[in-house]
Amino acid sequence: MQSQSSSQYLFSCKVYSSKMLTKVLSVLLLAKRDSTCQVQVSNDGLKFIVDLEDKSFQATASLKSEVFNDFRCSQPLRFALNLSHLVESLNLYGASASLSTAVVMSYPGQDNTLVLSLMEGDKLTECSLRTGRTETQLDMNFGAYPTGCKMTLRSEVLKEILTDFDGFSQNVEIAVTPQGLYLAGRGAAGELHTEVPAGKHDNPYMHFECAREARFEYITSHLLLAVKALDRGSAEKTSVKMNSEGMLSIQHVIRSVEQGPSCTAELICLPLVADDMI
């Protein structure tokens, strides 16, 4: 819709296909309803950040400015937004129509409203989403500590590994050594051990590096949230990193169309400490 000049907005962007936005933002829907996120806008692009209430899990979607067909930002912005409502609005014409639905997002800065304009064929719909003040964000500064383990692997491999622990154990121990990745869980049915060795002929890793062996335990439900994106087949590869404090970073590379621009969704899990372990 932007019959009006985009220069009147503090921020505006346009993308010719809403599929990319819905794909990456759906990864952040940690709750079924009323999932709130923090939105950060700069000349570099957009960031959407969601924290779990227990303060041990954070999800961030990063969309660089070059992902958009047009991107304008007159000043840095930060506001809170109901992410569930945003994704529902992007899917207003149906998920199957998202590839051909153009989207314009604009923020006038006058009434704390994010304006969303959807255009598909001769249809035009405008949605106004109320924004609010941001609360204190979790300081998940993964890079503040040395990273001893890094790997990139096929996304479907990680999904298969972690879903094996769904309903089996409340916690999963993850160990990384120069020989590979090892996971273990203990539940009412017994014990479950999975290993993904590095250096095999059918190596699932695109990259594997372990400068320092590490072993930490995580809540199973958090790990499953971290691979939620893979349920839709939207990620093509996944990077896994573990720092010296046990913070686990799982980063998905997501594309809306083949050879198109990519976006990233990073999900960070904090490890369990002795008092948390069940």
Phi and psi in degrees as GROMACS dihedral restraints (atoms count N, CA, C in turn):
[ dihedral_restraints ]
;  ai    aj    ak    al  type     phi  dphi    fc
    3     4     5     6     1   -69.3    20    10
    4     5     6     7     1    69.2    20    10
    6     7     8     9     1   -70.6    20    10
    7     8     9    10     1   -27.5    20    10
    9    10    11    12     1   -81.6    20    10
   10    11    12    13     1   154.4    20    10
   12    13    14    15     1   -68.2    20    10
   13    14    15    16     1   134.0    20    10
   15    16    17    18     1   -69.0    20    10
   16    17    18    19     1   -12.1    20    10
   18    19    20    21     1   -69.2    20    10
   19    20    21    22     1   -16.4    20    10
   21    22    23    24     1   -78.9    20    10
   22    23    24    25     1   -10.6    20    10
   24    25    26    27     1   -95.9    20    10
   25    26    27    28     1   148.2    20    10
   27    28    29    30     1   -68.5    20    10
   28    29    30    31     1   -27.2    20    10
   30    31    32    33     1  -154.8    20    10
   31    32    33    34     1   140.0    20    10
   33    34    35    36     1  -153.8    20    10
   34    35    36    37     1   148.2    20    10
   36    37    38    39     1  -150.0    20    10
   37    38    39    40     1   158.5    20    10
   39    40    41    42     1  -139.4    20    10
   40    41    42    43     1   139.8    20    10
   42    43    44    45     1  -138.4    20    10
   43    44    45    46     1   139.5    20    10
   45    46    47    48     1   -80.1    20    10
   46    47    48    49     1   -10.7    20    10
   48    49    50    51     1  -138.5    20    10
   49    50    51    52     1   122.6    20    10
   51    52    53    54     1   -76.3    20    10
   52    53    54    55     1    -7.0    20    10
   54    55    56    57     1   -60.9    20    10
   55    56    57    58     1   -40.3    20    10
   57    58    59    60     1   -61.4    20    10
   58    59    60    61     1   -44.7    20    10
   60    61    62    63     1   -64.0    20    10
   61    62    63    64     1   -46.9    20    10
   63    64    65    66     1   -65.5    20    10
   64    65    66    67     1   -35.5    20    10
   66    67    68    69     1   -62.2    20    10
   67    68    69    70     1   -51.1    20    10
   69    70    71    72     1   -75.5    20    10
   70    71    72    73     1   -35.7    20    10
   72    73    74    75     1   -74.2    20    10
   73    74    75    76     1   -28.8    20    10
   75    76    77    78     1   -63.5    20    10
   76    77    78    79     1   -26.1    20    10
   78    79    80    81     1   -62.2    20    10
   79    80    81    82     1   -29.3    20    10
   81    82    83    84     1   -87.4    20    10
   82    83    84    85     1    -2.8    20    10
   84    85    86    87     1   -77.3    20    10
   85    86    87    88     1    80.4    20    10
   87    88    89    90     1   -75.6    20    10
   88    89    90    91     1   -26.9    20    10
   90    91    92    93     1  -111.3    20    10
   91    92    93    94     1   153.8    20    10
   93    94    95    96     1   -68.0    20    10
   94    95    96    97     1   -36.1    20    10
   96    97    98    99     1  -135.9    20    10
   97    98    99   100     1   155.4    20    10
   99   100   101   102     1    53.6    20    10
  100   101   102   103     1    46.6    20    10
  102   103   104   105     1   -85.9    20    10
  103   104   105   106     1   118.6    20    10
  105   106   107   108     1  -100.2    20    10
  106   107   108   109     1   140.9    20    10
  108   109   110   111     1  -130.6    20    10
  109   110   111   112     1   162.0    20    10
  111   112   113   114     1   -99.7    20    10
  112   113   114   115     1   133.8    20    10
  114   115   116   117     1  -110.0    20    10
  115   116   117   118     1   128.6    20    10
  117   118   119   120     1  -117.9    20    10
  118   119   120   121     1   128.5    20    10
  120   121   122   123     1  -120.0    20    10
  121   122   123   124     1   131.6    20    10
  123   124   125   126     1  -147.6    20    10
  124   125   126   127     1   179.1    20    10
  126   127   128   129     1   -64.7    20    10
  127   128   129   130     1   -20.1    20    10
  129   130   131   132     1   -77.1    20    10
  130   131   132   133     1   -23.2    20    10
  132   133   134   135     1   143.2    20    10
  133   134   135   136     1  -153.0    20    10
  135   136   137   138     1  -116.3    20    10
  136   137   138   139     1   144.7    20    10
  138   139   140   141     1  -129.0    20    10
  139   140   141   142     1   133.3    20    10
  141   142   143   144     1  -116.4    20    10
  142   143   144   145     1   126.3    20    10
  144   145   146   147     1  -126.9    20    10
  145   146   147   148     1   131.4    20    10
  147   148   149   150     1  -128.3    20    10
  148   149   150   151     1   133.5    20    10
  150   151   152   153     1  -113.1    20    10
  151   152   153   154     1   145.4    20    10
  153   154   155   156     1   -79.4    20    10
  154   155   156   157     1   154.3    20    10
  156   157   158   159     1   -63.5    20    10
  157   158   159   160     1   -27.7    20    10
  159   160   161   162     1   -79.8    20    10
  160   161   162   163     1     1.7    20    10
  162   163   164   165     1    63.5    20    10
  163   164   165   166     1    24.4    20    10
  165   166   167   168     1  -120.8    20    10
  166   167   168   169     1    10.0    20    10
  168   169   170   171     1  -151.3    20    10
  169   170   171   172     1   132.9    20    10
  171   172   173   174     1  -137.3    20    10
  172   173   174   175     1   138.0    20    10
  174   175   176   177     1  -121.4    20    10
  175   176   177   178     1   133.4    20    10
  177   178   179   180     1  -132.6    20    10
  178   179   180   181     1   128.8    20    10
  180   181   182   183     1  -109.5    20    10
  181   182   183   184     1   128.6    20    10
  183   184   185   186     1  -115.5    20    10
  184   185   186   187     1   124.4    20    10
  186   187   188   189     1  -122.1    20    10
  187   188   189   190     1   106.2    20    10
  189   190   191   192     1   -69.1    20    10
  190   191   192   193     1   155.7    20    10
  192   193   194   195     1   -59.6    20    10
  193   194   195   196     1   -31.1    20    10
  195   196   197   198     1   -72.1    20    10
  196   197   198   199     1   -11.1    20    10
  198   199   200   201     1   -67.5    20    10
  199   200   201   202     1   -28.3    20    10
  201   202   203   204     1   -91.2    20    10
  202   203   204   205     1   153.1    20    10
  204   205   206   207     1   -74.5    20    10
  205   206   207   208     1   -25.3    20    10
  207   208   209   210     1  -150.7    20    10
  208   209   210   211     1   136.0    20    10
  210   211   212   213     1  -146.2    20    10
  211   212   213   214     1   123.0    20    10
  213   214   215   216     1  -135.4    20    10
  214   215   216   217     1   132.7    20    10
  216   217   218   219     1  -142.1    20    10
  217   218   219   220     1   117.5    20    10
  219   220   221   222     1   -87.3    20    10
  220   221   222   223     1   -20.4    20    10
  222   223   224   225     1  -162.6    20    10
  223   224   225   226     1   153.5    20    10
  225   226   227   228     1   -61.7    20    10
  226   227   228   229     1   140.5    20    10
  228   229   230   231     1  -131.5    20    10
  229   230   231   232     1   153.8    20    10
  231   232   233   234     1  -149.7    20    10
  232   233   234   235     1   123.9    20    10
  234   235   236   237     1  -153.1    20    10
  235   236   237   238     1   161.6    20    10
  237   238   239   240     1   -96.8    20    10
  238   239   240   241     1   148.8    20    10
  240   241   242   243     1  -150.6    20    10
  241   242   243   244     1   144.5    20    10
  243   244   245   246     1   -75.6    20    10
  244   245   246   247     1   106.4    20    10
  246   247   248   249     1   -67.0    20    10
  247   248   249   250     1   -35.1    20    10
  249   250   251   252     1   -59.7    20    10
  250   251   252   253     1   -43.4    20    10
  252   253   254   255     1   -66.4    20    10
  253   254   255   256     1   -36.5    20    10
  255   256   257   258     1   -64.6    20    10
  256   257   258   259     1   -46.8    20    10
  258   259   260   261     1   -65.2    20    10
  259   260   261   262     1   -40.3    20    10
  261   262   263   264     1   -61.2    20    10
  262   263   264   265     1   -39.7    20    10
  264   265   266   267     1   -67.2    20    10
  265   266   267   268     1   -40.0    20    10
  267   268   269   270     1   -64.0    20    10
  268   269   270   271     1   -28.1    20    10
  270   271   272   273     1   -96.7    20    10
  271   272   273   274     1    20.0    20    10
  273   274   275   276     1   -58.9    20    10
  274   275   276   277     1   -36.5    20    10
  276   277   278   279     1   -90.0    20    10
  277   278   279   280     1     5.3    20    10
  279   280   281   282     1    99.7    20    10
  280   281   282   283     1   145.9    20    10
  282   283   284   285     1   -60.8    20    10
  283   284   285   286     1   -33.1    20    10
  285   286   287   288     1   -69.8    20    10
  286   287   288   289     1   -22.2    20    10
  288   289   290   291     1   -92.8    20    10
  289   290   291   292     1    -2.6    20    10
  291   292   293   294     1   -63.5    20    10
  292   293   294   295     1   -29.2    20    10
  294   295   296   297     1   -65.8    20    10
  295   296   297   298     1   -30.3    20    10
  297   298   299   300     1  -106.3    20    10
  298   299   300   301     1    10.1    20    10
  300   301   302   303     1   -98.0    20    10
  301   302   303   304     1   116.6    20    10
  303   304   305   306     1   -83.1    20    10
  304   305   306   307     1   147.1    20    10
  306   307   308   309     1  -131.5    20    10
  307   308   309   310     1   134.5    20    10
  309   310   311   312     1  -120.3    20    10
  310   311   312   313     1   124.6    20    10
  312   313   314   315     1  -111.2    20    10
  313   314   315   316     1   134.6    20    10
  315   316   317   318     1  -143.7    20    10
  316   317   318   319     1   149.7    20    10
  318   319   320   321     1  -129.2    20    10
  319   320   321   322     1   100.8    20    10
  321   322   323   324     1   -67.7    20    10
  322   323   324   325     1   -29.4    20    10
  324   325   326   327     1    80.9    20    10
  325   326   327   328     1     9.0    20    10
  327   328   329   330     1   -99.1    20    10
  328   329   330   331     1   -42.6    20    10
  330   331   332   333     1  -122.7    20    10
  331   332   333   334     1    24.9    20    10
  333   334   335   336     1    54.7    20    10
  334   335   336   337     1    41.8    20    10
  336   337   338   339     1  -123.2    20    10
  337   338   339   340     1   133.0    20    10
  339   340   341   342     1   -94.7    20    10
  340   341   342   343     1   122.8    20    10
  342   343   344   345     1   -97.8    20    10
  343   344   345   346     1   127.1    20    10
  345   346   347   348     1  -118.2    20    10
  346   347   348   349     1   120.1    20    10
  348   349   350   351     1  -113.1    20    10
  349   350   351   352     1   124.6    20    10
  351   352   353   354     1  -110.6    20    10
  352   353   354   355     1   133.8    20    10
  354   355   356   357     1  -133.1    20    10
  355   356   357   358     1   122.6    20    10
  357   358   359   360     1  -143.6    20    10
  358   359   360   361     1   111.5    20    10
  360   361   362   363     1    64.6    20    10
  361   362   363   364     1  -126.4    20    10
  363   364   365   366     1   -97.5    20    10
  364   365   366   367     1    12.5    20    10
  366   367   368   369     1   -94.9    20    10
  367   368   369   370     1   139.7    20    10
  369   370   371   372     1  -139.1    20    10
  370   371   372   373     1   124.3    20    10
  372   373   374   375     1  -131.2    20    10
  373   374   375   376     1   136.0    20    10
  375   376   377   378     1  -117.7    20    10
  376   377   378   379     1   129.5    20    10
  378   379   380   381     1  -118.1    20    10
  379   380   381   382     1   140.6    20    10
  381   382   383   384     1  -114.1    20    10
  382   383   384   385     1   120.8    20    10
  384   385   386   387     1  -111.7    20    10
  385   386   387   388     1   124.4    20    10
  387   388   389   390     1   -71.3    20    10
  388   389   390   391     1   135.4    20    10
  390   391   392   393     1  -110.6    20    10
  391   392   393   394     1   168.0    20    10
  393   394   395   396     1  -143.9    20    10
  394   395   396   397     1  -176.9    20    10
  396   397   398   399     1   -74.9    20    10
  397   398   399   400     1   147.0    20    10
  399   400   401   402     1   -83.1    20    10
  400   401   402   403     1   144.7    20    10
  402   403   404   405     1   -91.5    20    10
  403   404   405   406     1   173.2    20    10
  405   406   407   408     1   -60.6    20    10
  406   407   408   409     1   125.2    20    10
  408   409   410   411     1   -89.9    20    10
  409   410   411   412     1   146.6    20    10
  411   412   413   414     1   -61.0    20    10
  412   413   414   415     1   138.8    20    10
  414   415   416   417     1   -93.3    20    10
  415   416   417   418     1    78.5    20    10
  417   418   419   420     1   -89.8    20    10
  418   419   420   421     1    69.7    20    10
  420   421   422   423     1   -87.3    20    10
  421   422   423   424     1    82.3    20    10
  423   424   425   426     1   -58.8    20    10
  424   425   426   427     1   -39.6    20    10
  426   427   428   429     1   -74.3    20    10
  427   428   429   430     1    -2.9    20    10
  429   430   431   432     1   -73.6    20    10
  430   431   432   433     1   -13.3    20    10
  432   433   434   435     1  -123.8    20    10
  433   434   435   436     1   152.4    20    10
  435   436   437   438     1   -59.8    20    10
  436   437   438   439     1   139.1    20    10
  438   439   440   441     1   -99.5    20    10
  439   440   441   442     1   113.5    20    10
  441   442   443   444     1   -95.7    20    10
  442   443   444   445     1   -17.3    20    10
  444   445   446   447     1  -133.8    20    10
  445   446   447   448     1   129.3    20    10
  447   448   449   450     1  -139.6    20    10
  448   449   450   451     1   138.5    20    10
  450   451   452   453     1  -154.6    20    10
  451   452   453   454     1   150.1    20    10
  453   454   455   456     1  -126.2    20    10
  454   455   456   457     1   129.4    20    10
  456   457   458   459     1  -142.2    20    10
  457   458   459   460     1   166.9    20    10
  459   460   461   462     1   -62.8    20    10
  460   461   462   463     1   132.8    20    10
  462   463   464   465     1   -60.0    20    10
  463   464   465   466     1   -38.0    20    10
  465   466   467   468     1   -66.0    20    10
  466   467   468   469     1   -27.2    20    10
  468   469   470   471     1   -67.0    20    10
  469   470   471   472     1   -45.8    20    10
  471   472   473   474     1   -62.8    20    10
  472   473   474   475     1   -40.1    20    10
  474   475   476   477     1   -61.0    20    10
  475   476   477   478     1   -46.2    20    10
  477   478   479   480     1   -61.8    20    10
  478   479   480   481     1   -40.9    20    10
  480   481   482   483     1   -63.2    20    10
  481   482   483   484     1   -50.1    20    10
  483   484   485   486     1   -74.6    20    10
  484   485   486   487     1   -34.2    20    10
  486   487   488   489     1   -68.1    20    10
  487   488   489   490     1   -19.3    20    10
  489   490   491   492     1   -61.9    20    10
  490   491   492   493     1   -26.0    20    10
  492   493   494   495     1   -91.9    20    10
  493   494   495   496     1    -3.7    20    10
  495   496   497   498     1   -65.5    20    10
  496   497   498   499     1   119.1    20    10
  498   499   500   501     1    80.6    20    10
  499   500   501   502     1    -4.9    20    10
  501   502   503   504     1   -93.6    20    10
  502   503   504   505     1   -47.4    20    10
  504   505   506   507     1  -141.6    20    10
  505   506   507   508     1   150.3    20    10
  507   508   509   510     1   -75.7    20    10
  508   509   510   511     1   -29.7    20    10
  510   511   512   513     1  -127.0    20    10
  511   512   513   514     1   155.7    20    10
  513   514   515   516     1  -130.2    20    10
  514   515   516   517     1   129.2    20    10
  516   517   518   519     1   -91.0    20    10
  517   518   519   520     1   129.2    20    10
  519   520   521   522     1  -116.5    20    10
  520   521   522   523     1   125.9    20    10
  522   523   524   525     1  -123.2    20    10
  523   524   525   526     1   139.0    20    10
  525   526   527   528     1  -125.6    20    10
  526   527   528   529     1   126.3    20    10
  528   529   530   531     1  -129.8    20    10
  529   530   531   532     1   170.5    20    10
  531   532   533   534     1   -58.9    20    10
  532   533   534   535     1   -16.8    20    10
  534   535   536   537     1   -87.1    20    10
  535   536   537   538     1   -15.9    20    10
  537   538   539   540     1   148.2    20    10
  538   539   540   541     1  -164.2    20    10
  540   541   542   543     1  -107.2    20    10
  541   542   543   544     1   134.3    20    10
  543   544   545   546     1  -132.5    20    10
  544   545   546   547     1   135.2    20    10
  546   547   548   549     1  -128.9    20    10
  547   548   549   550     1   144.3    20    10
  549   550   551   552     1  -145.7    20    10
  550   551   552   553     1   142.1    20    10
  552   553   554   555     1  -140.3    20    10
  553   554   555   556     1   153.6    20    10
  555   556   557   558     1  -130.2    20    10
  556   557   558   559     1   126.1    20    10
  558   559   560   561     1  -141.2    20    10
  559   560   561   562     1  -171.1    20    10
  561   562   563   564     1   -62.4    20    10
  562   563   564   565     1   -28.2    20    10
  564   565   566   567     1   -85.1    20    10
  565   566   567   568     1    -4.4    20    10
  567   568   569   570     1   127.3    20    10
  568   569   570   571     1  -141.8    20    10
  570   571   572   573     1  -121.8    20    10
  571   572   573   574     1   147.8    20    10
  573   574   575   576     1  -128.9    20    10
  574   575   576   577     1   127.1    20    10
  576   577   578   579     1  -124.9    20    10
  577   578   579   580     1   133.7    20    10
  579   580   581   582     1  -133.1    20    10
  580   581   582   583     1   137.6    20    10
  582   583   584   585     1  -133.5    20    10
  583   584   585   586     1   145.4    20    10
  585   586   587   588     1  -125.9    20    10
  586   587   588   589     1    88.8    20    10
  588   589   590   591     1   -65.9    20    10
  589   590   591   592     1   146.8    20    10
  591   592   593   594     1   -91.8    20    10
  592   593   594   595     1   148.4    20    10
  594   595   596   597     1    88.8    20    10
  595   596   597   598     1     3.7    20    10
  597   598   599   600     1   -73.8    20    10
  598   599   600   601     1   163.3    20    10
  600   601   602   603     1   -62.7    20    10
  601   602   603   604     1   -41.3    20    10
  603   604   605   606     1   -96.6    20    10
  604   605   606   607     1    49.1    20    10
  606   607   608   609     1   -58.8    20    10
  607   608   609   610     1   121.6    20    10
  609   610   611   612     1   -80.5    20    10
  610   611   612   613     1    -7.3    20    10
  612   613   614   615     1   -86.7    20    10
  613   614   615   616     1   137.3    20    10
  615   616   617   618     1   -87.5    20    10
  616   617   618   619     1   -25.9    20    10
  618   619   620   621     1  -154.4    20    10
  619   620   621   622     1   140.2    20    10
  621   622   623   624     1  -144.8    20    10
  622   623   624   625     1   128.3    20    10
  624   625   626   627     1  -145.8    20    10
  625   626   627   628     1   126.2    20    10
  627   628   629   630     1  -135.7    20    10
  628   629   630   631     1    97.9    20    10
  630   631   632   633     1   -85.4    20    10
  631   632   633   634     1   -21.4    20    10
  633   634   635   636     1  -146.5    20    10
  634   635   636   637     1   124.2    20    10
  636   637   638   639     1   -62.9    20    10
  637   638   639   640     1   143.9    20    10
  639   640   641   642     1  -143.0    20    10
  640   641   642   643     1   148.5    20    10
  642   643   644   645     1  -148.6    20    10
  643   644   645   646     1   116.5    20    10
  645   646   647   648     1  -141.2    20    10
  646   647   648   649     1   163.7    20    10
  648   649   650   651     1  -117.2    20    10
  649   650   651   652     1   142.6    20    10
  651   652   653   654     1  -134.0    20    10
  652   653   654   655     1   157.9    20    10
  654   655   656   657     1   -73.1    20    10
  655   656   657   658     1   128.6    20    10
  657   658   659   660     1   -58.6    20    10
  658   659   660   661     1   -42.6    20    10
  660   661   662   663     1   -62.1    20    10
  661   662   663   664     1   -31.7    20    10
  663   664   665   666     1   -68.3    20    10
  664   665   666   667     1   -42.0    20    10
  666   667   668   669     1   -63.8    20    10
  667   668   669   670     1   -36.2    20    10
  669   670   671   672     1   -70.0    20    10
  670   671   672   673     1   -35.5    20    10
  672   673   674   675     1   -61.9    20    10
  673   674   675   676     1   -35.3    20    10
  675   676   677   678     1   -68.9    20    10
  676   677   678   679     1   -20.7    20    10
  678   679   680   681     1  -110.2    20    10
  679   680   681   682     1    14.9    20    10
  681   682   683   684     1   -57.8    20    10
  682   683   684   685     1   -35.9    20    10
  684   685   686   687     1   -60.5    20    10
  685   686   687   688     1   -29.6    20    10
  687   688   689   690     1   -74.6    20    10
  688   689   690   691     1   -15.0    20    10
  690   691   692   693     1   -64.0    20    10
  691   692   693   694     1   -25.2    20    10
  693   694   695   696     1  -101.1    20    10
  694   695   696   697     1     4.6    20    10
  696   697   698   699     1    63.9    20    10
  697   698   699   700     1    26.9    20    10
  699   700   701   702     1   -89.4    20    10
  700   701   702   703     1   -13.7    20    10
  702   703   704   705     1  -103.3    20    10
  703   704   705   706     1   138.9    20    10
  705   706   707   708     1   -97.3    20    10
  706   707   708   709     1   -29.5    20    10
  708   709   710   711     1  -152.2    20    10
  709   710   711   712     1   158.3    20    10
  711   712   713   714     1  -133.9    20    10
  712   713   714   715     1   134.1    20    10
  714   715   716   717     1  -104.7    20    10
  715   716   717   718     1   134.2    20    10
  717   718   719   720     1  -123.0    20    10
  718   719   720   721     1   127.6    20    10
  720   721   722   723     1  -133.4    20    10
  721   722   723   724     1   148.2    20    10
  723   724   725   726     1  -134.0    20    10
  724   725   726   727     1   127.8    20    10
  726   727   728   729     1   -97.9    20    10
  727   728   729   730     1  -179.1    20    10
  729   730   731   732     1   -66.7    20    10
  730   731   732   733     1   -20.5    20    10
  732   733   734   735     1   -90.1    20    10
  733   734   735   736     1    -0.2    20    10
  735   736   737   738     1    87.6    20    10
  736   737   738   739     1     3.4    20    10
  738   739   740   741     1   -64.8    20    10
  739   740   741   742     1   129.5    20    10
  741   742   743   744     1  -108.4    20    10
  742   743   744   745     1   120.9    20    10
  744   745   746   747     1  -107.3    20    10
  745   746   747   748     1   124.0    20    10
  747   748   749   750     1  -119.6    20    10
  748   749   750   751     1   112.9    20    10
  750   751   752   753     1  -118.3    20    10
  751   752   753   754     1   123.6    20    10
  753   754   755   756     1  -100.8    20    10
  754   755   756   757     1   137.8    20    10
  756   757   758   759     1   -98.0    20    10
  757   758   759   760     1   122.0    20    10
  759   760   761   762     1  -121.6    20    10
  760   761   762   763     1   132.3    20    10
  762   763   764   765     1  -121.9    20    10
  763   764   765   766     1   144.7    20    10
  765   766   767   768     1   -84.5    20    10
  766   767   768   769     1   -36.4    20    10
  768   769   770   771     1  -138.2    20    10
  769   770   771   772     1   156.1    20    10
  771   772   773   774     1   -61.0    20    10
  772   773   774   775     1   136.0    20    10
  774   775   776   777     1    67.9    20    10
  775   776   777   778     1     4.9    20    10
  777   778   779   780     1   -84.2    20    10
  778   779   780   781     1   177.0    20    10
  780   781   782   783     1   -65.8    20    10
  781   782   783   784     1   149.1    20    10
  783   784   785   786     1  -105.7    20    10
  784   785   786   787     1   154.4    20    10
  786   787   788   789     1  -123.4    20    10
  787   788   789   790     1   163.7    20    10
  789   790   791   792     1  -123.7    20    10
  790   791   792   793     1   145.0    20    10
  792   793   794   795     1  -125.3    20    10
  793   794   795   796     1   117.5    20    10
  795   796   797   798     1  -110.7    20    10
  796   797   798   799     1   132.4    20    10
  798   799   800   801     1  -123.7    20    10
  799   800   801   802     1   124.3    20    10
  801   802   803   804     1  -113.9    20    10
  802   803   804   805     1   126.8    20    10
  804   805   806   807     1  -110.8    20    10
  805   806   807   808     1   134.9    20    10
  807   808   809   810     1   -87.7    20    10
  808   809   810   811     1   145.5    20    10
  810   811   812   813     1   -75.9    20    10
  811   812   813   814     1   160.5    20    10
  813   814   815   816     1   -75.7    20    10
  814   815   816   817     1   144.1    20    10
  816   817   818   819     1  -101.5    20    10
  817   818   819   820     1   170.8    20    10
  819   820   821   822     1   -54.3    20    10
  820   821   822   823     1   -39.9    20    10
  822   823   824   825     1   -70.1    20    10
  823   824   825   826     1   -20.2    20    10
  825   826   827   828     1   -86.7    20    10
  826   827   828   829     1   -20.7    20    10
  828   829   830   831     1   -70.8    20    10
  829   830   831   832     1   139.4    20    10
